[in-house]
Amino acid sequence: MGLEHGFYCISCCWVLMALLFAVGVMNLRWMAVLTAFVLIEKLVPAGQWIPRVNGLLLLGFGVFLLTA
């Protein structure tokens, strides 16, 4: 059961975990923001729209960084 949950968790938000590690080493504020994203996705029982909104926000921020 633990392995099954671990694989689900890794496949679900591995990109956010990688971002937490990468930016957490450099900036504590960014780590707190990304941790809040993961926490909201995991705890708020609002269906599938919260992960999609978070994904769009992160995608938009990435495009912003590439064009700036």
PyMOL CGO cylinders between C-alpha atoms (Angstrom):
from pymol import cmd
from pymol.cgo import CYLINDER

trace = [
    CYLINDER, 0.00, 0.00, 0.00, 2.83, 2.40, 0.80, 0.3, 1, 1, 1, 1, 1, 1,
    CYLINDER, 2.83, 2.40, 0.80, 4.57, 1.75, -2.51, 0.3, 1, 1, 1, 1, 1, 1,
    CYLINDER, 4.57, 1.75, -2.51, 1.32, 2.26, -4.40, 0.3, 1, 1, 1, 1, 1, 1,
    CYLINDER, 1.32, 2.26, -4.40, 0.75, 5.60, -2.67, 0.3, 1, 1, 1, 1, 1, 1,
    CYLINDER, 0.75, 5.60, -2.67, 4.37, 6.62, -3.24, 0.3, 1, 1, 1, 1, 1, 1,
    CYLINDER, 4.37, 6.62, -3.24, 4.15, 5.89, -6.97, 0.3, 1, 1, 1, 1, 1, 1,
    CYLINDER, 4.15, 5.89, -6.97, 0.87, 7.82, -7.19, 0.3, 1, 1, 1, 1, 1, 1,
    CYLINDER, 0.87, 7.82, -7.19, 2.40, 10.79, -5.42, 0.3, 1, 1, 1, 1, 1, 1,
    CYLINDER, 2.40, 10.79, -5.42, 5.51, 10.78, -7.62, 0.3, 1, 1, 1, 1, 1, 1,
    CYLINDER, 5.51, 10.78, -7.62, 3.53, 10.51, -10.84, 0.3, 1, 1, 1, 1, 1, 1,
    CYLINDER, 3.53, 10.51, -10.84, 1.05, 13.16, -9.72, 0.3, 1, 1, 1, 1, 1, 1,
    CYLINDER, 1.05, 13.16, -9.72, 3.32, 16.08, -8.89, 0.3, 1, 1, 1, 1, 1, 1,
    CYLINDER, 3.32, 16.08, -8.89, 6.93, 15.16, -9.65, 0.3, 1, 1, 1, 1, 1, 1,
    CYLINDER, 6.93, 15.16, -9.65, 7.48, 18.43, -11.54, 0.3, 1, 1, 1, 1, 1, 1,
    CYLINDER, 7.48, 18.43, -11.54, 6.38, 20.50, -8.55, 0.3, 1, 1, 1, 1, 1, 1,
    CYLINDER, 6.38, 20.50, -8.55, 8.62, 18.46, -6.26, 0.3, 1, 1, 1, 1, 1, 1,
    CYLINDER, 8.62, 18.46, -6.26, 11.56, 19.03, -8.61, 0.3, 1, 1, 1, 1, 1, 1,
    CYLINDER, 11.56, 19.03, -8.61, 10.77, 22.76, -8.62, 0.3, 1, 1, 1, 1, 1, 1,
    CYLINDER, 10.77, 22.76, -8.62, 10.57, 22.75, -4.83, 0.3, 1, 1, 1, 1, 1, 1,
    CYLINDER, 10.57, 22.75, -4.83, 14.03, 21.27, -4.68, 0.3, 1, 1, 1, 1, 1, 1,
    CYLINDER, 14.03, 21.27, -4.68, 15.51, 23.57, -7.34, 0.3, 1, 1, 1, 1, 1, 1,
    CYLINDER, 15.51, 23.57, -7.34, 14.11, 26.88, -6.10, 0.3, 1, 1, 1, 1, 1, 1,
    CYLINDER, 14.11, 26.88, -6.10, 14.08, 25.89, -2.44, 0.3, 1, 1, 1, 1, 1, 1,
    CYLINDER, 14.08, 25.89, -2.44, 17.84, 25.81, -2.47, 0.3, 1, 1, 1, 1, 1, 1,
    CYLINDER, 17.84, 25.81, -2.47, 17.91, 29.39, -3.75, 0.3, 1, 1, 1, 1, 1, 1,
    CYLINDER, 17.91, 29.39, -3.75, 14.89, 31.20, -2.30, 0.3, 1, 1, 1, 1, 1, 1,
    CYLINDER, 14.89, 31.20, -2.30, 12.70, 30.37, 0.69, 0.3, 1, 1, 1, 1, 1, 1,
    CYLINDER, 12.70, 30.37, 0.69, 9.76, 32.50, -0.55, 0.3, 1, 1, 1, 1, 1, 1,
    CYLINDER, 9.76, 32.50, -0.55, 9.47, 30.58, -3.82, 0.3, 1, 1, 1, 1, 1, 1,
    CYLINDER, 9.47, 30.58, -3.82, 9.63, 27.35, -1.90, 0.3, 1, 1, 1, 1, 1, 1,
    CYLINDER, 9.63, 27.35, -1.90, 6.71, 28.53, 0.27, 0.3, 1, 1, 1, 1, 1, 1,
    CYLINDER, 6.71, 28.53, 0.27, 4.64, 29.49, -2.82, 0.3, 1, 1, 1, 1, 1, 1,
    CYLINDER, 4.64, 29.49, -2.82, 5.20, 26.13, -4.51, 0.3, 1, 1, 1, 1, 1, 1,
    CYLINDER, 5.20, 26.13, -4.51, 4.51, 24.30, -1.26, 0.3, 1, 1, 1, 1, 1, 1,
    CYLINDER, 4.51, 24.30, -1.26, 1.19, 26.13, -1.03, 0.3, 1, 1, 1, 1, 1, 1,
    CYLINDER, 1.19, 26.13, -1.03, 0.36, 24.99, -4.59, 0.3, 1, 1, 1, 1, 1, 1,
    CYLINDER, 0.36, 24.99, -4.59, 1.02, 21.36, -3.66, 0.3, 1, 1, 1, 1, 1, 1,
    CYLINDER, 1.02, 21.36, -3.66, -0.89, 21.70, -0.39, 0.3, 1, 1, 1, 1, 1, 1,
    CYLINDER, -0.89, 21.70, -0.39, -3.93, 23.20, -2.10, 0.3, 1, 1, 1, 1, 1, 1,
    CYLINDER, -3.93, 23.20, -2.10, -3.93, 20.47, -4.75, 0.3, 1, 1, 1, 1, 1, 1,
    CYLINDER, -3.93, 20.47, -4.75, -3.77, 17.75, -2.13, 0.3, 1, 1, 1, 1, 1, 1,
    CYLINDER, -3.77, 17.75, -2.13, -6.15, 19.05, 0.54, 0.3, 1, 1, 1, 1, 1, 1,
    CYLINDER, -6.15, 19.05, 0.54, -8.91, 21.11, -1.09, 0.3, 1, 1, 1, 1, 1, 1,
    CYLINDER, -8.91, 21.11, -1.09, -11.80, 18.87, -2.18, 0.3, 1, 1, 1, 1, 1, 1,
    CYLINDER, -11.80, 18.87, -2.18, -12.73, 20.95, -5.23, 0.3, 1, 1, 1, 1, 1, 1,
    CYLINDER, -12.73, 20.95, -5.23, -12.37, 18.35, -7.94, 0.3, 1, 1, 1, 1, 1, 1,
    CYLINDER, -12.37, 18.35, -7.94, -10.01, 18.67, -10.86, 0.3, 1, 1, 1, 1, 1, 1,
    CYLINDER, -10.01, 18.67, -10.86, -10.22, 22.41, -11.47, 0.3, 1, 1, 1, 1, 1, 1,
    CYLINDER, -10.22, 22.41, -11.47, -7.64, 23.45, -8.87, 0.3, 1, 1, 1, 1, 1, 1,
    CYLINDER, -7.64, 23.45, -8.87, -4.77, 21.38, -10.35, 0.3, 1, 1, 1, 1, 1, 1,
    CYLINDER, -4.77, 21.38, -10.35, -5.70, 22.66, -13.80, 0.3, 1, 1, 1, 1, 1, 1,
    CYLINDER, -5.70, 22.66, -13.80, -5.72, 26.28, -12.64, 0.3, 1, 1, 1, 1, 1, 1,
    CYLINDER, -5.72, 26.28, -12.64, -2.38, 25.75, -10.89, 0.3, 1, 1, 1, 1, 1, 1,
    CYLINDER, -2.38, 25.75, -10.89, -0.98, 24.19, -14.06, 0.3, 1, 1, 1, 1, 1, 1,
    CYLINDER, -0.98, 24.19, -14.06, -2.15, 27.11, -16.17, 0.3, 1, 1, 1, 1, 1, 1,
    CYLINDER, -2.15, 27.11, -16.17, -0.69, 29.59, -13.69, 0.3, 1, 1, 1, 1, 1, 1,
    CYLINDER, -0.69, 29.59, -13.69, 2.68, 27.83, -13.73, 0.3, 1, 1, 1, 1, 1, 1,
    CYLINDER, 2.68, 27.83, -13.73, 2.59, 27.55, -17.53, 0.3, 1, 1, 1, 1, 1, 1,
    CYLINDER, 2.59, 27.55, -17.53, 1.78, 31.25, -17.86, 0.3, 1, 1, 1, 1, 1, 1,
    CYLINDER, 1.78, 31.25, -17.86, 4.58, 32.16, -15.47, 0.3, 1, 1, 1, 1, 1, 1,
    CYLINDER, 4.58, 32.16, -15.47, 6.98, 30.00, -17.47, 0.3, 1, 1, 1, 1, 1, 1,
    CYLINDER, 6.98, 30.00, -17.47, 5.99, 31.75, -20.71, 0.3, 1, 1, 1, 1, 1, 1,
    CYLINDER, 5.99, 31.75, -20.71, 6.41, 35.09, -18.97, 0.3, 1, 1, 1, 1, 1, 1,
    CYLINDER, 6.41, 35.09, -18.97, 9.91, 34.15, -17.87, 0.3, 1, 1, 1, 1, 1, 1,
    CYLINDER, 9.91, 34.15, -17.87, 10.84, 32.98, -21.36, 0.3, 1, 1, 1, 1, 1, 1,
    CYLINDER, 10.84, 32.98, -21.36, 9.65, 36.17, -23.00, 0.3, 1, 1, 1, 1, 1, 1,
    CYLINDER, 9.65, 36.17, -23.00, 11.00, 38.60, -20.41, 0.3, 1, 1, 1, 1, 1, 1,
]
cmd.load_cgo(trace, "trace")
